[in-house]
Structure formats: C-alpha cells, structure tokens
Amino acid sequence: MQFQTILDEINTEIRPLLGTGGAVATYIPALARVSPLQFGIALRTFGGQEAAAGDSATPFSIQSMSKVFSLTLAMRSLGETLWQRIGREPSGSPFNSLVQLETERGIPRNPFINAGAIAVADRLLSQGDAKTNLLALLSDLCGEAIHIDAEVAHSEADTGFRNAALANFMKAFGTLDNNTAQVLDVYFNQCAISMNCVQVARAAGYLCRDGAPPYAGPRVITEAQTRRVNALMLTCGTYDAAGEFAFRIGLPCKSGVGGGIVAVVPDTLTLCVWSPALDATGNSHLGRIALELFVTKTGLSVF
Ligand code: GLN
C-alpha cells in the first residue's frame, strides 16, 4: 500500500479544517499556550516502513498516551498481581472523574483513566525509579533519547488538584502504597513527556508486533500481554468516547489531552496523529477525523 500518498492526502484534507472545531486543554496552563493550528500524522509498519505528513516532527506533550507505556512496564514487572488493584472495564465517565472511585472503594475501573494510571505509577514507584525506567523504555523503543518537558510537568503539578484528590482517595482505601506526593510526581512527569508523531509511531511498534520491539532487542512484553494492552486501548483508551471510536474507527487507540492519539493495526502498523484542539470528551477533534479517513482509505481496521 502507498502509505506516504495516503498520509499526504489526509494531511491535505485536514489542513482546511484546522481551527474549525474543538479547543486546546486549558486546565493545564502550559498546554493552553499551544497553537491549535497544527496537524501531524506518522506511521510505521510491522516491517519497518515509515511514512509521515504535516507537523509530524513537531514535539508535543504525550499526556495520557504515556499510560500505554507505564502499563506496559507494570505488566512486565508485576504480571497478574497488577490486576489486584486495577480493573479492566470501560468507565463510561470522563478521564478525571472521582465518582466511581468512591462507590467502587478505591479500585479504579481501568489503567487508562487518571485514577488507574496513578495506581500504575504507584506500582512502578515500588519497583524503583519509575521516571527513569519509563524514559529508558521509550528511548530504547524509538532509538533516540526522549525527555520530559519540565515546564509542562510543573504546570501540571501546580494545577493538578483533581489528580491529587484521586490519589488521596485511593490512598485512603489502601490502593496506593507510596506517599501520594511521590506518586503524583511520577504521574505528572510521565504526562509531560515530549515526543513527536514519528517517535510515538515507532515507540508503539511492539503493539503491532506481538510484543517484539520495533528495532532489535529483547521482547517488550509477551504476545498475550500485548493482546491485552490492545484490548484495553480499544475498550478504554479514549475514555467515554471508546464506543464512538470503536464504531467509527475500529482500532485500539490511546489519546492524550496534548492532542495526540496512537492507534494500532495489529500485525500491520502503528499510527500516531496529533492536533491539539480537543472535543468534549478530551480526545483530539481532528485526530479522530484523520483516523476515520485513514481507515476509510485503507480498509485497515480490526473489524
Ligand atoms: N495530565 C492529564 C491529566 O492528568 C492527562 C489527561 C489526559 O491526557 N487525558 O489530567
């Protein structure tokens, strides 16, 4: 398939739509300053062919897309015990909702809502230097050094009152072992990791390769674990829009409030789209439209 031609076509179709819908996240001040008039798309195939278009080399805040990689690390080191404290069901609620946590006694519905990712961060902290281990994983996966944007991390820490509430709630229920300030520091820093579309498409490569890394090296996670990460992305990766994403796109996806969405076509390719303006569910407005265009043009979907 002529992937470069397809991505160029999508870029041409999306450009006129820039600025026509959605809004950048404003609850994190550093993200509010990002221009919404940007769009990038990149993919990497199972065999290593790459294609990219638009602002695919511009770094952005990966935000909740980091939750895929922190979950990967936690599954690798903890195996089944991870699921003693974290569920695997879609939440049907916004990503930062507190309500379910009270009724479900501090056990987050899944690892991709904020509460779940904070619980994963706690588990990683108990294993060692979580920030360093996550950056090392991402740098290994995409073959170049990956960094945290300190300004975004500080901005999140200054305004992350809901996340602090989620962490304190879980601490009260015994879901977290570590000091909440340290757990939140891991969480805010992982969200503040900066990458571009090409790097994300590479780093996620193991998700379309049954857990084998995009470049040479040891397996990232097992084939069965990879299936599970993809299943969770499909059912929970875009929060309360997961049904709509499955209906329109039909691919495991994980979004972030920086405007990125990473998608997986199992056994075929990984794809990253980015455009900062978000819809009401916190997912990239044009990113979703670009993914729909991609699936329509290629017929690549798990359904
Ligand atoms: N850092 C963001 C938050 O905690 C991540 C949310 C997201 O990307 N959906 O609110």
Residues whose N, C-alpha, C, O or C-beta is under 5 A from the ligand:
A	BS01	LIG	Q63 S64 F95 N114 C191 S255 G256 V257
